Amino acid sequence: MKSRVFLILSAAVALTVGAFLVFPKLPFASPASERITNGSFEEGFGPDGVGLGWYKFDNGGNASYGWYDDTWTPVVWDGLHSQLIEINTRCRGASDPDRYAGIYQTVAVVPGATYTLKIRGMIRAQDGDPVITGQEDPYSYRVQWGFDPAGGTDWRAVTNWVELPWDEVYPRTAPGKMLEYSTNFVAPSSKITIFIRVWKKWGTAGREVDVNLDGISLAGPAPADVKPPEVDISVPPYPAVGKTWPVKVTASNDVGIVSLKFYDGSSLIGSVSFSTGPLTLEKEFLWTPATSGPHVLKAEASDASGKISSVTITVNVGQWIEFIRNGSFEGGFSPDGVGLGWGKFDNGGNASYGWYDDTWFPVVWDGLHSQLIEINTRCRGASDPDRYAGIYQVVSGLTSGATYEFSLAALLRAAEGDPAITGDEDPYSYVVQWGYDPAGGTDWRAVTNWTFIPVNLYPRLSPGKFSRYSVTFKAPSSRITIFIRLWKKWGTAGREVDFNLDGVSLKGYEP
């Protein structure tokens, strides 16, 4: 669910906006300012290892690429962090020439104004790299910069790449001093994108090139701030109490977003701020509602001149409840050995089947009981392949489209010396699966979405730990049927397979 609202919170700010509309607009708001966001990489990194405010790119091929928050003091120009970019062809028999990896950022500028770009960094390679020892082209690893005059984000569209005069390549574990680069240029438009890339020229395998970047600066006039921030908030559908949900907040502005805050009512859930803000800021806040019912969520953005906008949205938070009945099998068993609330099924043939209330402590995951399902071909001269036995339960009251979490605990056992245990036979001779009927039917043969569950196999009298399994899925309807089955694949006689099942759960949203 999305909502977009723009709100000026201050009368003074409103008057300022009016002034921009009435009087001739100034060419810039300040004679000189920093236009790069997080150029010293002290304001954080994303999960992908790229400094906040920056984005990454590479050209794939026969190489690996990495972006990292580097805190090793010898490779940091100022503060405690630098941006490490790696191109790696180690553990490869071959590679491709002209491999690129880099970062970029779009900034607002004043057309016709002069800006000074500064970049600090260094190039490193493995100790003994032929470039370092002088046995190979000393310009094999280079750093370049360029810009898109229209503010585009495709590095392949850049035509003005400039090579930095960084000719030193240091051993990876013995770095030298940080190098500096500075240049002036005239802004061709109101929005440009700065690209910085590492270039590994030759298709040499077994190499690692590390480039640390820090202290990136673009100094020059800031453009006029003529409109307040635009704010957008997106909440996952069907949030439930006690669970954590990602809420995406996006803010944009013509000069930069310096602060973004997210509230549940009057409680601040999270915030992010920059000394120089990006033109577009997207942040995923983690929200764990403590109560069910309506919640008023608010996102508030501030721009570089102090203008503030906010957006609010009312979200109904549901309960997170259990839908499976007697999933831990502590609620009793029917005379046929099946847990109350469950039905059973098998496919007959040349095998015997059994369902039992198992109270042997080593095969109980929680409480005092587990469901034992057995397929037995002992005392038979032959059997049939693909023998199945299982249980099922119809579940109702789901919300179509909402996310639910299915989980269980299980273990498999076979007779001591069973070939599947000793390694003399397919280790997946005995398999556990689950599936569901989206229409709530009870015919296990109609299920088309059987899913493998990895379950450990033990000797029957020496069981080990239970295997835990969990998966999330979106309910296709309000009423479905959960099926869990044991599959004996091969037509082997003289076998006994025991499947202990416990802690079966289906939890999720209820309005």
N, C-alpha and C positions, 0 to 999 in steps of 0.2 A: 504494500500500500504506500502510495507516495502522495505528498502534498507539497505545494510550493507557495510560500507566503513571504512577502518582503515587508519588513516593519522597521521604520526609523524610530528608535527609542528615545531620542533626545531632541527637544525642540531646537536646541542650538545647532544640532547636526542638520535638522530640516532647513533652518535658515541658511546654513552654509550651502546646501544643495541649491536652494533658491538663488543664492548669490552667483553660483556658477551659471545659472540659466539666464540671469539678467545682465551681468557685466561680461565684457570680453574675457574669454578664457585665457588664463596664463599659459605660456608654452610649457612650463613645468612647475612642479610644486616645490622643488628644492634645487639649488644650484648644483649640488653634487651629492649623490647618495649611492648606496650599494644596491645593485639590482639582482644579484644572485642570492638565491635561497640556500642556506646551509652549505656555503662554499668551503667552510673549514670543517664540516662534518662533525660538529660538536652538538648538533641538534637532533641526532638520532639516525637510525637505520631501519629500513623495512625488513620483513622476513626474508626477502630475496637477497639481502646483503648490500643493497643499494642505499645510499644516503637519502633520507627523506627530502622530498622536493626534486629529486632526480629520477630519471628512468634509464633503463639499460637497453642495449642492443648488441647483437652479434650476427655473423653470417653463417653459422652452423658449419656443415661440412665435417671433415675428418679431424676434429679437434674438440676439446672440452673447454668450457668457459666458466669462470667464477667471479663473483663480486663479494667482497668481504669488508667488514668493519675491522680495520687493522689498528691495534693499540700498542704495537711494539714501538717503543720510544725512538729507536734509530730511523724509523720510516714515517715519523710524524713531524710535520713542519711546525704546527702550533697546536696548542691544546693537547688532547689525549687521543685523538682519532684521526685516521686518514682513510681514504677510499682505495682499497686494493682491487685491481682488475687483473685477472689471470687468463692467459691462453696456454693450454696444456696439451701436448701431444705425447706424453709419456704412456708407456704400455701400449703403444700402437706401432704396427709394422710399417705404416706409411701415413702421410698426412697430405693436406692440400696447401698450395701456396695462397698468399694473400688472405690470411685469416684476420678478422677484425672483431674487436669487442670494445664497447665504450659506454658512455653515459651522456645524457642530454637534458636540457632544461629550457623551457620557454619563458621569456621575460618581456616585460613591457618597457618600452623606451620612447624617446622623443625623436621623431624623424628629423634628420639633419643635424642632430647633436652628436658631439664626439664622445666616445666611451673608451675607457682604458681596461683592457682585459689582462689579468694576471693569473698565471698558473704556476704552482709549485709542485714538484714531484721528482721521481727517480725511476730508472729502469733497472730491474734485477733479473738474473738468470741463474741456473744451477751452477754450483761450484764446478769449474772445469768445462763450462760451456765453450764450444769452439769460437764463439764470438768474443768471449773474455780472453781466451788464450791466444787470440790472433790468428787462428787457423781458418777463419771464415769471415765473410763480408762483415765489416764492423757496423754496417747500417742495416743489419738483418732485422732488428727490432726498433720500431720507431713509434713516436707519439705525434698525433696530428690534431688540429682543431679546425672547425669550420662553422658556418652558420647558415640557416635557412632564412632568407629575407622576408618570407611570408609567415613565419611562425609555425611551419609544418614540423611533423615529428618523424618523417622518414629519412633516416640518415643516408639512404642510397640516392636521395634527390639532391644532396649537397654537391655543389660543383666548385667550391672555393677552398678546398682543404689546404691547410698550411702546415708544413712540417716544423715541429719545434726543434731547435738546435741542441738537442740533448743527445750527445754522442757517447757519453759514458754509460757503460753497462756494468753494474756492480755484481759481485757474487751474492747469491741470495742470502747467505748467512753473514755476510760482511759488507753491509751497505756503506756507501759514502755519504757525502753531504747532499742535501736536497738541492735540486736545480731550480732556477726561476726563469720564467718567460713573461715578457710584457709586450703589449702592442696596443696601438690606438686605431680605431676605425670609426667611420661615420654611420650612424644608424640609418638604414634605407627605408624603414617603415616604423609603425608604432608597436610592432610585435615581432621579435625574432627568436629563433631557437639556437642555442649554443650547443655544439656537439664536440666531444673530446673522445678520441679513440686510440686504442693500441693496435699497431699493425705488425703482424708477424709475416715477413715477406715470403719466405721460402717454405716449400713443402717438406720440411725436415721433421722426422719422427723423434720421439724420445726427448722432447724439449719442454721446459716450463719457463714462461716469461711472466714476470710479475711487475706491474706498474703501480706505484703508489701516487695518488693525487691528493693534494691538500692546498689550503689557502687560495682557492679559486675565487676571483673577485672580478666584478664588472662594475666599475665606478663611472658615474655620470648622472645627468639630471633625471629625476623621476617625472613621469608624465602627470598631468593633472588628474585628480580623482573626481570624476563627474557623476558617479552613481554609486549607491550603496551596494554591499555584497548581495548576491543571490544565494539562497540557501535551499537545499533539498535534503529530505530525510526519507530513508527507506527501511521499513521494519519487516522482518520475515512474517509471513502469514501464520496465524494460530500460535502465538507465543503462549507458554504455560509457566506457571509459578514454579520457582525453584530451579529452573533450567537456564542455561546461559545461551543468549541469542546475539548474533552479530547484527548491529544496527549501523548501516552505512550512511554517513553524513557527507555531503558534498557542498562546498562553497566556492564561488568564483567572483572575480572582481577585475576591474581594469588596471589596478595598480598592485594588487597582492593581498592575500588573506594572512594576517599576522596572528590571529587567534581563532580557535574553534572549540566550543564547549557543548557538552551534551548533558541534559538534565532529565531526570524522572521526577516530575513535580518540582519541588524546590531542592532536591538532592542532586548534587553534581556527580555524574557517573564517570566522566573523564574529560580531558582537555588536551589540546596540543597547541603550541605556539612557536613562532619564528620571529627572529629579529627583522628579517626581510622575508615577507610572505610570498608564496607562489601564487600565480594567477588563478590556478585551480587547485583546491586542496580537498582530497578525498580521504576520509578516515573511517575505519571500522571500529566502533566502540562495542565492547562486550557488556551486555546488559543482562542481569539476573533479577527478574522481578520477584519481590518477596511476598507479595500478596496477589490474589486473584481480583478480577474486576477491572474497572476502567483506570487507565494510567494516562496522564498527560505528559507526553514526551516533548522536549524542546531542544532545538539546536540553535546556537547563537554564534554568529561570525562577526569578527571585527576586521576592518581593513587598515591599511597603513596610515590613513589620515584620521582614524578614530571613528569612522562611521560604523554603526552596528545594525545588523539585521538578524531577525530570528524567524523560525518556523515552528509551529506547534502542531501536534497530531495526537488525537485520543485513540488509544489502543485498548481493546478488551483482552485481558489476560485470563486464560482458562486454567483449569486444574490439570495437573499431571498425575494420572491415576493408573492403576493396574486393571487390565481388562481380562486377563486369564484367570480362570477359577481353578483353585487347587493345583497351582503350578509347582508347589513344593511338595505336594502329595502328603501333606499333613492333615488333610481334610477327609481322609478315609478312602477305602477301596470297595468296589463292587464285588460280588461273589466270583466273577470271572477273572479277578486279579487286576482289573483296570482301575486307575484312580477315578474317584467320583468326579463327574463333570466331563469326562473324556469318553470317546468311543474308540473301538479298536478295528483293525483291518489286517488282512494278509492275502496272499494270492495262492494259497493251497499248494497243490502239486506234491512232489515226492519229498516232503519235509514235514516236521512237526513244529508247532508254534506255541509259545506260552507267554502269559502276562502275569506278573507277580508283584506283591507288596514286599519289597526287599528292605529288611531292617538291619542287615549286617553293616556295622559302623563304617568299615573301610569303603563301602560303595554308596554311602549317603553323603550328599554334599552339604545339606543343612537340615536341621531338625532330626527326625528319627526314621524317616521313610524315603525311599526312592522308587521310581517305577522301573522294574526289570522287564525287558522284552527279550525273548529267546527264540532263535531259529536253530533247530536240531535235526541233524541227519545221521545221528548215531544209530547203530543197529540196522543200517540200511546198506544194501549192496550197491545202490546207485542213488543219485539225486538229480534235481533239475537246476539249471542255472537261473540266475536272476530271481531269487526268492526274497520276498518282501514281507515285513511285519511292522506295524506301527500303531500310533494313536492319533486322534484328531479332536479338535474342539471348535465349535462355532462361536464366533465372537461378534457381538453387536454393540451399537452405540458409538462407533467410530465416526470421525468427521472426514468425509471424502476430501482428499488433498492435503490433509494434515500429516505431519511426520510422526511415525511411531517407532519405538525401539523394541526389537525382539531379541531375547537372550535366553540362554540355557546353559546348564552344566551337564557334562556327559563323560562316560568312559566306556570302552569296549574291553571285553574279556573273551578269551578262548582257552581251550584245554591246554594244560602244560605240554609243551612240545609241538604245538600246532605249527605247521609249516609257515604260516604267515608271521608267527612270532620268531621262529628260528632263522628266518631269512631265506628259506628254501622255496618260497612262493611269493607271488605278488603281494606286497605289503598293503595294497588297497583291496584285498579280497573281501574285506568287510568294511562297509561304508555307512555313514550316517548322513541323511539328507533332510531338508525341510522345504516346504512349499506352502502355497495358499491358493484357495479357490476364491476369486474375487466376487463371486456371486453367492457365497455362503453355502455351496453344495457340500454333500458328505461323501461323494464318490472320489476316492483317492486317485483312481485311474483317469479322472478328468483334469488333474493338475498338470500344468505344462511348464511350471517355473521351478522345478526341483533345483535346490542349491546344495552343493557339497559343504559339509561341516567337518573341519579337521578334528578328529578325536583320536587320542592315544589308545593303543591296543596293549593289553597286559595279560599275563597268565591268569587263569580264572581264580586261583587261590592266592595270588600275589598282586593285587591291584595297586596302581600308583595314583598319582594326582588326577583329579577331574580336569578335563579340558573345558575352558570357558569360551563361549561364542556369543557375539553380539553383532547386530546389524540394524540399520535404520532403513525405513522405506515409507513411501507415501501411500496412505490408504486409498485404494481405488473405489471404495464404496463404504457404506455405513455398516455392512455386514459381510464378514469374510470367514473362511474356515482355515485354521492352522493345522497342517499335517506334519508329523515327524515320523520318519521311518528308518528302519535298519535294512540294509541291502546286502545279502550274501550273493556275491557275483557269480561264482563258479559252481558247476554241478558236482561238487566234491562230497562224497559220502563220509560217514564217520566223524562228523564235525559238530561242535556246539559253540554257538556265538551268543554271548550275553551282552546286552546293551542296557546300562544303567543310566537313567535320565532323571534329572532333578533341577530345581530352580528355574522352571520354565516361566518366562515373563513376557508380557506384551504391554508396555507402558506408553502413554501418550496423552494427547490433548483431549480434554472434555470441556465444552463451553461452560 
